[in-house]
Amino acid sequence: MIKLLTNSVHGFSLVEIMVSLAIIAGTTLGLNGAIGNMAKDMSVVKVSSTSKNIVEDLINAYTTRASSLQIDYGADTPAQILRNLPIAWDDNGNRTPVIACQPKCPKGRLGVVVKPITGAKGLYEMTIKIKHEEWKDDKYIVLVIGD
């Protein structure tokens, strides 16, 4: 009887090993899912940041040369004109005319309309429409530029 009480077993039982493996597998799956979600979120952030940079570039480019732009004097509204966006852009900010990159264009599209403001010499309304396949809604930016 004394020998049974003093007998110590070294090592792990099969149940302990199985529980440890289950805990490790659960932790690994959880971390894998979290890393996947983080990568998706980073992609969305990169696309949004790139679109903001493109818009800033457009605003700077058009503002400094507003008087030399080809202005649209038609009766159509910017929303009507911007139905078919002519410029494709990728996540790195590279822009290409949609016609030139067919059939494999990047996921982003943008267009710009500049119209004179009636009664205000030298002032123009600039409308930028930018969209991406990952976005739920298109973005419109409207601002006044001039000489």
Secondary structure, DSSP 8 states (H G I E B T S, - for coil): -HHHHH----S--HHHHHHHHHHHHHHHHHHHHHHHHHHHHHHHHHHHHHHHHHHHHHHHHHHHTGGGS----SSS-HHHHTTS--EEE-TT--EEEHHHHTTS--SEEEEEEEEE-TT-TTEEEEEEEEEETT-SS-EEEEEEEE-
